[in-house]
């Protein structure tokens, strides 16, 4: 029910029906922040929006077309289990209560490195990066009132330990436990990313990336002379941890911790092919990033940040989009293009790397123009030639895949948000685009290029195989091209 608008009259009985209360009715019961009129409630006396008085003079006219304009907002960025409670009654001016739930599963831990303790033995093998957690976004119409809701956020998988015993592989990273929200008619969950495996010298096996449920999984880029740990996969609310840096002087680095929902980086290893080195470093993988949860209870007549429509963009290059009438904010999701597959010495190095992904909320002016820039996938490398650069990326060297192009949104002459392209596969893969342009991203988290050949993420009930890196090639056959970028705008 909505209270009458000015200049129609309002009775105490109408106010009691809308806001609650018991007989005998007194207008003094309906001050702001009292038992029946919560913070964020406004009225429209004389047709002008005005806060309901919290003390002093108050009249029924203060409640013309009254409504609560504030949402009930909960956000969690660390692991743990919480209980929240839905509102006890439908707020003034709301027809019902809707819930918007956005969650990301936690990232898997990076695998540990393995290196021989003696010089001139076997090569060191770094660990694989952890996979990213899944992302989910759901709308629930008409949640149950005064009901508990459980919000369980995963804390991230632990990183695998390093090993300097050539007969003992580096430890595998732990998988993420996932994030879930349930109760009051809400039921949704997002799985955690898989842990990266540890490197193993005796099998000449660098660690592999954990299974990524987000847009960029892990995946070690390692062979005899390349001993950096694989980077963790990126989710939509945080990037993956960087792989530990390998070296030739026993000071390899631990894999970095993943951002929200991102996988931990794989541990770095030291090469042991120098007589001056008596012992080698083999570092632990990074811890997976924690999951994420946001729960908003809102008036369905005032949906938060979006609700009128959606637009998708996949054409490579620049496209102009005119902001519709009445739209002042939009939620945007951006995928960078995948790198092309190259020819490598094993299946890990030949795969093109997935493009980065990120999201944000942008402020807009109705009728203005937004420039959408979609990156092209990198071309596949062959035995004799390198892959062509995707739009915005770099070409690959001989046998290397081309780098995927960055994807982004520019507005009023400045970048608002960018997702970098993925690196090309192979020993001479081209760099993904976007690293220079990312400096002008206006404070939004820039989606780093993925570190594994992973597909897009699950968005509600939609699945996108976006930003996927190309398949590895062989001496006889070239690698395949990476997938192009994509942009979704919800307004």
N, C-alpha and C positions, 0 to 999 in steps of 0.2 A: 504494500500500500504506500502511496505517496501522499503526503499532507498537501492540502490545497495551496495553490499559488496565490500571490497577491493579485487583486484586492479581495479575494474571497475570504470569508470568515473561517476561523478554526475554533473548534470547541475543545475543552479539556478532555472530553471523552475520546475525541479523535486522537489527541496527543497521547493519551494513555494507551490506546489500542496500538499505536505505532511504536511507542518507546517503552512501554511497560509501566508498572506501578500498581498500587493498590488503593482502594477506597478507604477513607475519603480522599479525594484528589486535591493536591495543592500544587500550584505552579512553582513553588519553591523547591519541589523535588527535581526539577528539570534544569538546574544549572549545569553548565559544562563541567565535565569530569566528575559528575555525581554518579549515583547508582544507575541512572537510565540514559544519560547523554554522554557518551564517551568522547575522549579527545579526538579531534579531527572532524567534528560535526559542525556544519554551517547551515544557516538559513538564508532566505532571500527576501527580507523585508523591503518593501518598495521596489522589489525586483533586483536589488543589489546584493551580491553575496557578502555575508557578514557572519563572523564567528558568533556562536551562541554565547551569551554572557555567562561568566563563571561566578559572578556575584553582583549585588546591587540591583539596579532596575532590570526587570525582565517582563516581557509581555508575550501573549500568544502570537502576536505579529512577528516576533523573532523566528517563529518556526514555519513561516511560509516556505513551501517546497524544501523543507529541511532534509539534509542527507549527510551521512558520514562520507567524507571524500578521501580519508586515509585508508590505506590497505593494512592488513595484518601481515607483517613481513618477518620471515625467519631465514637466516643464512648461516651455513656452517662450513668452515674451511679446514677443519682438523678432524682427525679420526675420532670416533666415539659414538656412543648410543645416547640419544636424547628423547624426551617425551614432551610434545607440545599439545595444547588443547585447543580445539576449535571454539569460536565464540559461543557464548551461552545462548544468544538470541540473534536474529537477523537485525543488523543495525538499521537505524532510521534511514528511510529512503531507499533501502535495498530491496529488490524483489526476492532475492535468495543469496546464498553465498557460494561462489565458485572457488576452486583451488587451481593454481598453476604450480606445477612441480617440475623443477629442473634439477637433474642429478647427473653426476659422473662417478663411475667406478674408480677405485684407486689403481695406481700403476703397479706393475710387477717390478721386482728388484732386478738389478743387473747381475749378470754372471761374473764370477771371479776369474782372474787371469791365472795362467800356469806358465812357469818358466823353469828351465833346467838350472840347477845350482852350479853347474860346472861349465867353463867356457868351451867353445868349439864342439858343442854337442848338438842338440836339436833346437829348432827355432822356438821362440816364445810364442804363445798363443793367447790373445786377449779374450775377454769375456763379451758375451752378447748383451745388448741392451734389453731392458724390460719392456713389455708391451704396455700400451696405454689402456686405461679403462674405457668402458662404453659410456655413451652419453644418451640420456633419455629426457624427453620433454612431453608432458601430458597435461591435459585440461580435464578437470572433474567438475561436472555440473551438480550443484545441490549437495554439498557435503553435509554430513550429520552434525547437528549442533551439540556443543558441550561434550565432545568425545575426544579421547586421547588419540594422538597420532605418534607412532614410533618412527624416529628418523635415525637410521643406523649408517654411519659413514665409515668406510674402510680406511685403515691407517697406512696402507701401502705395504707391499711385500718387501722383506728384507733382502739386502744384497748378499750374493754368494761370496765366500771368503776366497782369497788368493792362495795359490799353492806354489812353492818352489821345489817340490818333489816331482820330477818328471814322470813318475809312475802314478801320481795322484792328480786327477783333474781339478781345476778350479771349481769351487762350489757353484751350484745352480742358484739363481735368484728365486725368492719366494713369489708365489702368485698373489695378486691382490684379492681381498675377500669380497669386494663389491660394496655397493651402496644401495639402500632400499628405504622406501617410505610406505607405511601401511597404517590403515585405520581411518574411520569416519568416511568410508567409501573410497578411499585412496589405496591403490595397490600398484606399485611400480618398482622396478629394480634395475640396476645397471651393473653388469659383471666387472670384476677386476681384471686387469691385464695379466698375462702370463709372465713368469720369470724368465730371464735370459739364461742360457746354459753357460757353464764354465768352459774355458779353453782347456785343451788336453794335448800336451806336447807329444806323447808317444804315438798318438794317432794323427799328428800334424793337423789337428782340428781346432780352428778358432771357434769361439762360442757363437751360437746362433741366437737370433732375436726371439724374445718371448712373443707369444701370440697376442697381437694387438687388437683390442676391440674398439679402439679409437682410430683416428685417421692416419697415424703414422706409427708403425710398430717398431720394435728394436731390430737389431741385426748387426753383428760384428762385421766390420770391414777390415779383415786381417788376413795376411799370409806371411810368408817368411820375412819380408822386409817391412811390413806394415803392421804395427802392433798396437794401434790405438783401439780402445774398447768401443763397442758399438753404442751409438746414442740411443737413449730411451725414446719411446713413441710419444707423440704429442696428443693431448686431448683438447677439447674446445675451451677448457678453462685454465689450462696450463701446459707449458712445453715439457718435453722430456728432458731428463738430465743428460748432460754431455758425457760422452765416453771418456774414460781416463786416458791421458796422453801417454803413449809409449815412448821409449828413449833407448839410447845405447850406453847409458852410464848409471844404471841401477837406481833411477829415481822416477820410475813410472808413477802415474797418478791414480788415485782412487776414482771410480766412476762418480759422477755428480748425482745428487738427489733429484728426483723428478719434481716438476711443478704439480699443481693440483691435477689429479687424474693422470699425470704423465709417468712413464716408466723411468726407472733409474738407469743411469749409464753403466755400461760394462766396464770392468776394471782394465787398466792398462798393463802391459807387460814389457819387459826389457829384453832386447835381442841379446843373445849370448854367443856372438861369433867373433869376439875380439879377445886376444890373449891377455889383454890388460884387465879384463873383467873377470873377477873371481867371485861369482855369485850374481844373481839377477833379481830384480824386483818383480813381484807378481801381486797386483793389488786387488782389493775387494771391489765388488760391484756396488753401485750406489743404491740407496734405499728408494723404493718406489714412492711416488708422490701420493699424498692422501686424496681421498675422494672429495666430493663437493655436493652440497644439497642446498637448494633454495625452495622454500614453500611460501606461497603468497595466497592469502584468502582475500577475495576482492568482490566488488560489485560487478555483476556481469554487464551492466550498462556502462561501466567505465573500465574496460579491460586494460591491464597494465602493459604499456609499451607496444601493443600490437592488437590485432583482432579484426581488422577490416579486410585485409587481403594479403596476398603474397605474390612475389615475382621472382622468377629464376632466370639466370643468365649463364649460358654455356658457349656462346660464340666467341672465339678467340679474337682478341683485340679490344678496342674501345667502343663502348655503347653508352649512349646517354639515356637516363631515365628521369622523367618528370615526376616530382613529388605530388601525389594526389591532393586534392582539396581537403583541408582539415587534418592532415597528417603532420605532426610536429616531432614525432620520435619514431624510430624503427629499430627492430632487432635484426642484425645482419650476421650471416654465416659465410665464411670465405674459405675456399680450398685452393691451394697452389697446385700447379700441374706436376705430374710425376716425371721423373727422369727416364730417359730411354735405356733399354737393356744393352749391355756391352758384352764383350768376350773376356771372361776372366779365367783364372786357373782353377777355380772351383765355383760351385753354385752360389756361394755367398757374395763374391765380388762381382759377378756378372749381372745380378739383378739391378734394375734401376731403383732408385730410392723414391718412396712416396713423397708427395708434396705436403707441405705444412697445412695447418688448419687453425682457424681462430674465429672468435665471434665478439660482438660488442653491441652496445646500444648507442645510436647516433641521433643527435638533435638535427632537425630539418625545418625548412620553411616551405609551406605549401606553394606549389607552382615553380619552385626552383629546380635546377638541373643537377643531377648526380652523375658523375662519370664512373662507369663500371669498367675495370680493366681485367680481362680474363687471360691467363697465361696458357700457352700451348704446350702440349707434352713434348718432351725431348725425343729426338729420333734415335732409332736403334743403331748401334755401331756394328761394323762388319770386320772381317779379317784384314781388309786393306784400307778401310776408311773409317773415320769417326762419325758419330751420329750428329745430325743437324741440331742446332739449338732450338728449343721451343721458344715461342714468342716471349722475350724477356729473360731467357736463359743464356748459357754459354755452350758453344759446340764442344763435342768430345774430341779427344785426340784419337789416333789410329786405334781401332778396336774398342774405343770407349763410347758409351752412350752420351747423347746430348743432354744437357741440363734442362729441366722443366722451367717454365716461366712463372714468375710471381703473379698472383692475383690480388687485386685490391680495389678500394673505393676511394675516390678523390672528390672533394667538395669545396667549393669556394677557393680553388687553387691550392689546396693542401691535402695531403694524404690523411685519411681517417683511420684506415685499417689495412693491413697487408698480410698475406700468407705467402711465405717464400716457396719457390719451386724446389723440387727434389733433385739431388745430384744424379748425374748419369752413372750407370754401372760400368764395371771394368776398371782396369788399372789407370786408365786415362779418361775417366768419365768427366764430362763438363760440369761446372758448378751450376747449381740451381740459381735462378734469378731472385732478386729482391733484397739482397743483403745490404746494398748501398741505399736503396730506396727506403728501407725500413727505418732509417734514422729520422724520417719526417712523419712518423706514424701517430703523432698527437697523443702520446701517452697510452695508447692501446697496446696490449700485448701482441707482439708480432708472432705469427705462427711460423716456427722454424721448419725447415725442410725435414721431412721424415728420415729416419735412419734405417728403414727396412721397406720391403716391397709389400706394403699393406694397403688394403682398400679403404674406402670411406667409412663413415660410422653410421650407426642406426639412429635415426632422428624420428622419435615417435614411432609410427608404423611405416616410415619410409626408409628405404635403403638406397644409399648412393655408393656406387663403386667409383668414387672420384679420387683424383690425385694418385692413382695407382701407378707404381713404377713398372717399366717394361720388363719382359722376361729376358733371361740371359740368352746369349747366342753361343754358337760354337764356331770352329774353324770353317765348317761347311755352311752354316746359316747365320745370318745377322740377328742381332737382338731386336726385339719388338719396341715400338714406340710407347712412351708413357701416355697415360690418360691426361686430358686437358683439365684445366681448373673449372671452378664453378662458384657462383654467388647466389645466395638466397636472401631475399629481403622480406621480412614479415612486418606489416604496418597496421 
